[in-house]
Structure formats: C-alpha cells, structure tokens
Amino acid sequence: MLDSTDQQILQLLQQNAKLTIKELAEMLNLTTSPVFERIKRLEKEGIISGYVALVNPEKTGRGQVVFCNISMPIYTHENIDTFEQIVQHMPEVIECYHLAGTVDYQLKVYVKDIKEYDGFLRRMAEIPSIKVHSSTVVLHHVKYTTAVPVD
C-alpha cells in the first residue's frame, strides 16, 4: 500500500526522473536515507518499473500518429501469440492493446507521414491471422502524459 510520501515520490519522479535523492529529500522535508530506501522498495516491488528519456517524435521525424485497429477473424491462442510476437519487433508500434469489443487490438503507430503508414499497412497485410479493421489519423495532441495517477 502506498502512503502519502510514496505517492509524492512517485509524482515527483514522474515529473522529473533525473531528480537526485538529495533534491527529493529536500522537496519532501526528509533526510536522504528514508527517501533512498523508499525508492529502492518501490523499484523492488515493481511499482517503479524503469526510468526513460521522453523523446519528442516530431523532432526525430516520426510526428505522424495513427491508431490502427486490428481484427483477428480466426481467434486462437496460436494466432494471438504469433501476432503479439510480431508486434514486439515493430519499432513504429509504440503501444499495443489487446481489447474486448469490436476490434481485437489497437496499435499506436508513429510514422514520418501517411506514405510511410501505407508501407506499414502493406507489411501488416502480410500477417495471415489478422486484418486491419480501421485507421485513425491524429491531427494534433490535446493531452499527452506518461504520468500515472498515484493518489
């Protein structure tokens, strides 16, 4: 169970993972030892699963976001496993969700432009167990965050 200090640590680290233990301790009015121990515990328990640099996709030439909805007409464990393994090796797929509903998967895809997305769709067409149900092109972000609410 997370107490309020754990929640504050998580909120601060989600805003800036480069904060030092000393900086966190000062912000929380604690000494460094309990902050260090709490972070180590949160890591050990898997609550903190890693630290990353957030990269602006537009600055790297991958500013077009498309949501690709996938159906799996023959829904078997083998087809599910095969598709999920293939998706793991597609660098343009940033997120993939297995869904319950009218589509089986939703992929968040970062590409340079629509022409590159067309090439992506052609590669998807080579996967026999799936069909692309629909694509939704993002015009602009209204809200984007990686922060998970912790309170």
N, CA and C of each residue as an Amber inpcrd file, in Angstrom:
protein
   453
   0.8400000  -1.1860000   0.0000000   0.0000000   0.0000000   0.0000000
   0.8830000   1.2470000   0.0000000   0.5350000   2.1920000  -0.8190000
   1.2940000   3.4310000  -0.9100000   0.7970000   4.4420000   0.1180000
   1.7330000   4.9990000   0.8810000   1.3470000   6.0870000   1.7750000
   1.5710000   7.4100000   1.0410000   1.2770000   8.5120000   1.7050000
   1.3470000   9.8150000   1.0330000   2.7760000  10.1720000   0.6160000
   3.7790000   9.7360000   1.3750000   5.1650000  10.0200000   0.9980000
   5.5390000   9.2420000  -0.2560000   5.1520000   7.9670000  -0.3320000
   5.3820000   7.1860000  -1.5500000   4.7150000   7.8640000  -2.7450000
   3.4880000   8.3070000  -2.5630000   2.7560000   8.9650000  -3.6440000
   3.4760000  10.2260000  -4.1050000   3.9810000  11.0140000  -3.1440000
   4.7090000  12.2380000  -3.5020000   5.9890000  11.9070000  -4.2670000
   6.7020000  10.8970000  -3.8280000   7.9300000  10.4720000  -4.5180000
   7.5960000  10.0810000  -5.9570000   6.5540000   9.2890000  -6.1350000
   6.1670000   8.8480000  -7.4680000   5.7560000  10.0230000  -8.3510000
   5.0000000  10.9550000  -7.7890000   4.5880000  12.1250000  -8.5670000
   5.7980000  12.9460000  -8.9970000   6.7220000  13.1710000  -8.0780000
   7.9120000  13.9600000  -8.3970000   8.7860000  13.2660000  -9.4350000
   8.9870000  11.9710000  -9.2860000   9.8220000  11.2400000 -10.2460000
   9.1660000  11.1550000 -11.6200000   7.8320000  11.1140000 -11.6620000
   7.1550000  11.1040000 -12.9580000   7.2820000  12.4580000 -13.6550000
   7.4180000  13.5210000 -12.8850000   7.6260000  14.8440000 -13.4750000
   9.0650000  15.0240000 -13.9340000  10.0130000  14.4360000 -13.1590000
  11.4360000  14.5810000 -13.4960000  12.2120000  13.4310000 -12.8670000
  12.4800000  12.4120000 -13.6490000  13.1760000  11.2250000 -13.1430000
  14.6530000  11.4840000 -12.8740000  15.1530000  12.6520000 -13.2590000
  16.5560000  12.9720000 -13.0210000  16.7960000  13.6350000 -11.6660000
  15.7290000  13.8220000 -10.8780000  15.9200000  14.3860000  -9.5430000
  16.8240000  13.4800000  -8.7260000  17.7330000  14.0810000  -8.0030000
  18.6130000  13.2990000  -7.1400000  17.8920000  12.9600000  -5.8400000
  18.4370000  12.0010000  -5.1270000  17.8830000  11.6430000  -3.8170000
  17.8860000  12.8680000  -2.9090000  18.9610000  13.6320000  -2.9730000
  19.0750000  14.8380000  -2.1390000  17.9780000  15.8460000  -2.4920000
  17.7540000  16.0690000  -3.7900000  16.7140000  17.0100000  -4.2030000
  15.3290000  16.5360000  -3.7610000  15.0610000  15.2500000  -3.9300000
  13.7810000  14.7020000  -3.4870000  13.6070000  14.8710000  -1.9820000
  14.6520000  14.5590000  -1.2360000  14.5850000  14.6720000   0.2270000
  14.2770000  16.1120000   0.6380000  14.9110000  17.0710000  -0.0090000
  14.6520000  18.4750000   0.3070000  13.2040000  18.8500000   0.0000000
  12.6880000  18.3880000  -1.1290000  11.3100000  18.7000000  -1.5120000
  10.2940000  18.0790000  -0.5440000  10.6550000  16.9510000   0.0360000
   9.7480000  16.2310000   0.9280000  10.0140000  16.5070000   2.4030000
  10.9940000  17.3640000   2.6820000  11.3900000  17.6700000   4.0640000
  11.7820000  16.4030000   4.8270000  12.5660000  15.5540000   4.1690000
  13.0770000  14.3270000   4.7680000  14.5870000  14.2850000   4.6030000
  15.2180000  13.3280000   5.2510000  16.6370000  13.0980000   5.0060000
  16.7650000  12.1470000   3.8210000  17.9830000  12.0070000   3.3140000
  18.1860000  11.2030000   2.1150000  17.9770000   9.7080000   2.3540000
  18.3230000   9.1980000   3.5320000  18.2280000   7.7550000   3.7850000
  16.8180000   7.1980000   3.6030000  15.7810000   7.7790000   4.2300000
  14.4420000   7.2130000   4.0260000  13.9430000   7.3470000   2.5830000
  14.3350000   8.4180000   1.9070000  13.9240000   8.5870000   0.5120000
  14.5770000   7.5060000  -0.3430000  15.8720000   7.2860000  -0.1320000
  16.5990000   6.2440000  -0.8660000  15.9630000   4.8770000  -0.6260000
  15.6720000   4.5620000   0.6210000  15.0860000   3.2630000   0.9640000
  13.6970000   3.0940000   0.3460000  12.9150000   4.1600000   0.3620000
  11.5780000   4.0910000  -0.2360000  11.6590000   3.8450000  -1.7430000
  12.5610000   4.5460000  -2.4130000  12.7090000   4.3610000  -3.8620000
  13.1580000   2.9410000  -4.1660000  14.1070000   2.4300000  -3.4160000
  14.5760000   1.0470000  -3.6210000  13.4230000   0.0560000  -3.4160000
  12.5820000   0.2850000  -2.4020000  11.4400000  -0.5870000  -2.1580000
  10.4430000  -0.5000000  -3.3040000  10.1610000   0.7210000  -3.7780000
   9.2270000   0.9030000  -4.8910000   9.7420000   0.2180000  -6.1580000
  11.0490000   0.2390000  -6.3560000  11.6470000  -0.4590000  -7.5030000
  11.5360000  -1.9720000  -7.3180000  11.8760000  -2.4490000  -6.1250000
  11.8520000  -3.8890000  -5.8430000  10.4390000  -4.4550000  -5.9930000
   9.4410000  -3.7000000  -5.5630000   8.0500000  -4.1340000  -5.6570000
   7.4870000  -3.9900000  -7.0680000   8.2530000  -3.4010000  -7.9800000
   7.7880000  -3.2480000  -9.3540000   6.8640000  -2.0650000  -9.5620000
   6.6860000  -1.2320000  -8.5530000   5.8570000  -0.0370000  -8.7030000
   6.5790000   0.9570000  -9.6110000   7.8790000   1.1130000  -9.4050000
   8.7280000   1.8330000 -10.3580000   9.3540000   0.7440000 -11.2280000
   8.9820000   0.7410000 -12.5110000   9.4470000  -0.3310000 -13.3850000
  10.6300000   0.0830000 -14.2560000  11.0000000   1.3450000 -14.2500000
  12.1410000   1.7890000 -15.0440000  12.1790000   3.3040000 -15.1380000
  13.2390000   3.7850000 -15.7520000  13.4400000   5.2110000 -15.9710000
  13.7860000   5.4070000 -17.4350000  13.1550000   6.3910000 -18.0800000
  13.3880000   6.6140000 -19.5060000  13.4950000   8.1070000 -19.8090000
  14.0780000   8.3950000 -20.9730000  14.0500000   9.7480000 -21.5170000
  12.8570000   9.8240000 -22.4680000  12.0220000  10.8300000 -22.3240000
  10.8970000  11.0130000 -23.2320000  11.3830000  11.8090000 -24.4380000
  11.1990000  11.2440000 -25.6150000  11.7060000  11.8320000 -26.8460000
  10.5460000  12.4320000 -27.6290000  10.7380000  13.6380000 -28.1500000
   9.7250000  14.3030000 -28.9630000   9.7190000  13.6550000 -30.3450000
   8.6400000  12.9270000 -30.7170000   8.6320000  12.2290000 -32.0020000
   8.7380000  13.1630000 -33.2050000   8.2150000  14.3690000 -33.1040000
   8.3160000  15.3120000 -34.2180000   9.7670000  15.7000000 -34.4890000
  10.5560000  15.8250000 -33.4400000  11.9680000  16.2030000 -33.5890000
  12.8080000  15.0710000 -34.1640000  12.2800000  13.8460000 -34.1570000
  13.0080000  12.6980000 -34.7020000  12.4250000  12.2470000 -36.0370000
  11.5180000  13.0320000 -36.5980000  10.9460000  12.7040000 -37.8970000
   9.8430000  11.6670000 -37.8490000   9.2510000  11.4510000 -36.6970000
   8.1600000  10.4820000 -36.5610000   6.9610000  11.1650000 -35.9060000
   6.5360000  12.2770000 -36.4700000   5.4990000  13.0940000 -35.8520000
   4.0720000  12.7120000 -36.1860000   3.8780000  11.8190000 -37.1690000
   2.5050000  11.4260000 -37.5080000   2.0900000  10.2380000 -36.6570000
   1.0130000  10.4190000 -35.9030000   0.4860000   9.3530000 -35.0550000
  -0.7710000   8.7970000 -35.7160000  -0.8590000   7.4710000 -35.7730000
  -2.0340000   6.8120000 -36.3160000  -2.4220000   5.6880000 -35.3560000
  -3.7110000   5.5840000 -35.0720000  -4.2270000   4.4510000 -34.3130000
  -4.7430000   3.4320000 -35.3210000  -4.1960000   2.2450000 -35.2590000
  -4.5350000   1.1740000 -36.1840000  -5.3110000   0.1070000 -35.4280000
  -6.5360000  -0.1600000 -35.8740000  -7.3950000  -1.1460000 -35.2210000
  -7.3530000  -2.4530000 -36.0000000  -7.0670000  -3.5310000 -35.2790000
  -6.8390000  -4.8410000 -35.8750000  -7.9160000  -5.8170000 -35.4300000
  -8.4240000  -6.5940000 -36.3810000  -9.3330000  -7.6990000 -36.0790000
  -8.6160000  -9.0080000 -36.3590000  -8.9930000 -10.0260000 -35.6250000
  -8.4170000 -11.3550000 -35.8090000  -9.5790000 -12.3140000 -36.1030000
  -9.8750000 -12.5540000 -37.3950000 -11.0250000 -13.3880000 -37.7460000
 -10.9590000 -14.8080000 -37.1720000  -9.7670000 -15.3870000 -37.1050000
  -9.6220000 -16.7190000 -36.5180000  -8.8720000 -16.5300000 -35.2050000
  -9.6440000 -16.4660000 -34.1280000  -9.1500000 -16.0740000 -32.8060000
  -8.7020000 -17.3140000 -32.0340000  -7.4120000 -17.6510000 -32.1780000
  -6.8590000 -18.8180000 -31.4810000  -5.6420000 -18.3850000 -30.6630000
  -5.2550000 -19.2140000 -29.6860000  -4.0580000 -18.9150000 -28.8940000
  -2.8370000 -18.7700000 -29.7960000  -2.7270000 -19.6370000 -30.7780000
  -1.5770000 -19.5920000 -31.6910000  -1.5320000 -18.2760000 -32.4680000
  -2.6880000 -17.8510000 -33.0120000  -2.7270000 -16.5900000 -33.7610000
  -2.4570000 -15.3880000 -32.8510000  -3.0010000 -15.4230000 -31.6560000
  -2.7640000 -14.3430000 -30.6910000  -1.2700000 -14.2550000 -30.3830000
  -0.6480000 -15.3690000 -30.0250000   0.7830000 -15.3830000 -29.6920000
   1.6340000 -14.9300000 -30.8630000   1.3290000 -15.4280000 -32.0610000
   2.1060000 -15.0610000 -33.2550000   2.0210000 -13.5630000 -33.5090000
   0.8020000 -13.0170000 -33.5070000   0.6250000 -11.5860000 -33.7610000
   1.3460000 -10.7470000 -32.7080000   1.1860000 -11.1060000 -31.4310000
   1.8130000 -10.3190000 -30.3670000   3.3380000 -10.3750000 -30.4520000
   3.8950000 -11.4970000 -30.8710000   5.3480000 -11.5890000 -31.0520000
   5.8120000 -10.7080000 -32.2200000   5.0490000 -10.6950000 -33.3100000
   5.3950000  -9.8580000 -34.4620000   5.3880000  -8.3850000 -34.0660000
   4.3470000  -7.9680000 -33.3480000   4.2150000  -6.5620000 -32.9460000
   5.3870000  -6.1310000 -32.0640000   5.8880000  -7.0290000 -31.2260000
   7.0260000  -6.7040000 -30.3530000   8.2510000  -6.2450000 -31.1460000
   8.3520000  -6.6570000 -32.4030000   9.5260000  -6.3420000 -33.2260000
   9.2540000  -5.2460000 -34.2480000   8.1780000  -4.5070000 -34.0880000
   7.8380000  -3.4090000 -34.9940000   8.1270000  -2.0890000 -34.2840000
   9.2420000  -1.4440000 -34.6040000   9.6290000  -0.2390000 -33.8590000
   8.6500000   0.9230000 -33.9920000   7.8890000   0.9790000 -35.0710000
   6.9470000   2.0850000 -35.2330000   5.7000000   1.9210000 -34.3730000
   5.4850000   0.7180000 -33.8370000   4.3560000   0.4870000 -32.9170000
   4.8290000   0.8540000 -31.5200000   4.2930000   1.9370000 -31.0040000
   4.6910000   2.4610000 -29.7020000   3.8930000   1.8000000 -28.5830000
   2.6270000   1.5220000 -28.8510000   1.7640000   0.8680000 -27.8670000
   0.8730000  -0.1220000 -28.6050000   0.5340000  -1.2110000 -27.9370000
  -0.3770000  -2.2060000 -28.4890000  -1.2620000  -2.7070000 -27.3620000
  -2.5600000  -2.6550000 -27.5700000  -3.5210000  -3.0870000 -26.5680000
  -4.3930000  -4.2000000 -27.1240000  -4.5510000  -5.2600000 -26.3540000
  -5.4800000  -6.3380000 -26.6760000  -6.8170000  -5.9300000 -26.0680000
  -7.8480000  -5.8650000 -26.8900000  -9.1220000  -5.2820000 -26.4800000
 -10.2500000  -6.3070000 -26.4520000 -11.2830000  -5.9900000 -25.7140000
 -12.5600000  -6.6950000 -25.7930000 -13.5210000  -5.7260000 -26.4620000
 -14.1670000  -6.1590000 -27.5260000 -15.0800000  -5.2630000 -28.2310000
 -15.0950000  -5.5630000 -29.7150000 -15.3510000  -4.5440000 -30.5060000
 -15.4990000  -4.7420000 -31.9510000 -14.1810000  -4.9880000 -32.6630000
 -13.0720000  -4.5440000 -32.0880000 -11.7460000  -4.8500000 -32.6360000
 -10.9520000  -5.6000000 -31.5700000  -9.9690000  -6.3550000 -32.0180000
  -9.1940000  -7.1780000 -31.0890000  -7.9490000  -6.4780000 -30.5600000
  -7.3630000  -5.6010000 -31.3710000  -6.1460000  -4.8870000 -30.9680000
  -6.2200000  -3.4500000 -31.4470000  -5.5980000  -2.5790000 -30.6640000
  -5.3820000  -1.2120000 -31.1220000  -3.9030000  -0.9140000 -30.9830000
  -3.3140000  -0.4400000 -32.0730000  -1.9020000  -0.0890000 -32.1030000
  -1.7640000   1.4180000 -32.2070000  -0.8370000   1.9750000 -31.4500000
  -0.4700000   3.3770000 -31.6110000   0.8250000   3.3670000 -32.4000000
   0.7870000   3.9670000 -33.5820000   1.8910000   3.8850000 -34.5270000
   2.4480000   5.2830000 -34.7730000   3.7800000   5.4240000 -34.6910000
   4.4550000   6.6820000 -35.0250000   5.1780000   6.4920000 -36.3520000
   4.8260000   7.3010000 -37.3340000   5.4670000   7.2510000 -38.6440000
   5.8380000   8.6630000 -39.0850000   6.6330000   8.7230000 -40.1530000
   7.0450000  10.0170000 -40.7000000   5.8520000  10.7350000 -41.3370000
   5.0830000   9.9890000 -42.1340000   3.9630000  10.5720000 -42.8700000
   3.0210000   9.4530000 -43.3170000   1.9820000   9.8270000 -44.0320000
   0.9830000   8.8490000 -44.4630000   1.5850000   7.8500000 -45.4520000
   2.5140000   8.2810000 -46.2670000   3.1560000   7.3470000 -47.1990000
   3.8750000   6.2340000 -46.4230000   4.5580000   6.6010000 -45.3560000
   5.2160000   5.5810000 -44.5370000   4.1750000   4.6820000 -43.8640000
   3.0480000   5.2530000 -43.4660000   1.9930000   4.4360000 -42.8720000
   1.4340000   3.4420000 -43.9010000   1.3500000   3.8580000 -45.1540000
   0.9120000   2.9550000 -46.2050000   1.8480000   1.7470000 -46.2870000
   3.1470000   1.9760000 -46.1880000   4.1040000   0.8690000 -46.1720000
   3.8900000  -0.0270000 -44.9540000   3.6030000   0.5810000 -43.8220000
   3.3030000  -0.1830000 -42.6030000   2.0780000  -1.0720000 -42.8310000
   1.0210000  -0.5160000 -43.4340000  -0.1900000  -1.2920000 -43.7010000
   0.0900000  -2.4590000 -44.6460000   0.9730000  -2.2330000 -45.6050000
   1.3260000  -3.3130000 -46.5340000   2.0390000  -4.4470000 -45.7990000
   2.8760000  -4.1060000 -44.8300000   3.5300000  -5.1480000 -44.0210000
   2.5150000  -5.8710000 -43.1370000   1.5460000  -5.1230000 -42.6210000
   0.5010000  -5.7390000 -41.8080000  -0.3210000  -6.7260000 -42.6440000
  -0.5250000  -6.4120000 -43.9260000  -1.3110000  -7.2790000 -44.8080000
  -0.6370000  -8.6300000 -45.0180000   0.6500000  -8.7240000 -44.7400000
   1.3790000  -9.9860000 -44.8950000   1.1570000 -10.9340000 -43.7110000
   0.5630000 -10.4450000 -42.6360000   0.3010000 -11.2910000 -41.4630000
  -1.0250000 -12.0030000 -41.7060000  -1.0190000 -13.3280000 -41.8690000
  -2.2300000 -14.0300000 -42.3000000  -3.3640000 -14.0700000 -41.2850000
  -3.0850000 -13.9600000 -40.0070000  -4.1280000 -14.1730000 -38.9990000
  -4.9080000 -12.9100000 -38.6390000  -4.6130000 -11.7790000 -39.2790000
  -5.2640000 -10.5240000 -38.8860000  -5.7790000  -9.7630000 -40.0920000
  -6.6140000  -8.7800000 -39.8150000  -6.9980000  -7.8150000 -40.8470000
  -7.0710000  -6.4430000 -40.1960000  -6.6540000  -5.4420000 -40.9390000
  -6.7450000  -4.0720000 -40.4350000  -8.2060000  -3.6620000 -40.5340000
  -8.7940000  -3.3750000 -39.4040000 -10.2060000  -3.0120000 -39.3180000
 -10.4020000  -1.5530000 -39.6980000  -9.5510000  -0.6740000 -39.1500000
  -9.6460000   0.7570000 -39.4440000  -8.3820000   1.4540000 -38.9760000
  -8.1780000   2.6610000 -39.4960000  -7.0770000   3.5190000 -39.0780000
  -7.6370000   4.8890000 -38.7460000  -7.0930000   5.4960000 -37.7030000
  -7.4970000   6.8440000 -37.3170000  -6.2460000   7.7070000 -37.2490000
  -6.2080000   8.7480000 -38.0760000  -5.0540000   9.6410000 -38.1420000
  -5.2300000  10.7560000 -37.1140000  -4.2160000  10.9700000 -36.3030000
  -4.2480000  12.0170000 -35.2740000  -3.8990000  13.3560000 -35.9220000
  -4.7450000  14.3580000 -35.6980000  -4.4750000  15.6990000 -36.2180000
  -3.5230000  16.4620000 -35.3040000  -3.7820000  16.4250000 -33.9940000
  -2.8650000  17.0040000 -33.0130000  -3.2000000  16.4610000 -31.6300000
  -2.2100000  16.5030000 -30.7490000  -2.4090000  16.0670000 -29.3680000
  -3.1860000  17.1340000 -28.6140000  -4.1660000  16.7110000 -27.8600000
  -4.8690000  17.6120000 -26.9640000  -4.2740000  17.4650000 -25.5670000
  -4.0120000  16.2240000 -25.1790000  -3.3650000  15.9450000 -23.9050000
  -2.4550000  14.7490000 -24.1020000  -1.2500000  14.8580000 -23.5630000
  -0.3100000  13.7490000 -23.6120000   0.4580000  13.7390000 -22.2980000
   0.4320000  12.6270000 -21.6220000   1.2040000  12.4880000 -20.4080000
   1.5960000  11.0260000 -20.2380000   2.6810000  10.8120000 -19.5470000
   3.0650000   9.4500000 -19.1860000   2.8420000   9.2240000 -17.7050000
   2.4090000  10.2520000 -17.0010000   2.2260000  10.1690000 -15.5500000
   0.9910000   9.3510000 -15.2000000   1.1690000   8.3810000 -14.3180000
   0.0780000   7.5530000 -13.8180000  -0.4190000   8.1670000 -12.5110000
  -1.7360000   8.4090000 -12.3700000  -2.2330000   8.9400000 -11.0960000
  -1.9000000   7.9690000  -9.9530000  -1.3740000   8.4910000  -8.8680000
  -0.9600000   7.6360000  -7.7500000  -1.6770000   7.9430000  -6.4410000
  -2.5980000   8.8590000  -6.4630000  -3.3100000   9.1680000  -5.2130000
  -4.6290000   8.4750000  -5.1180000
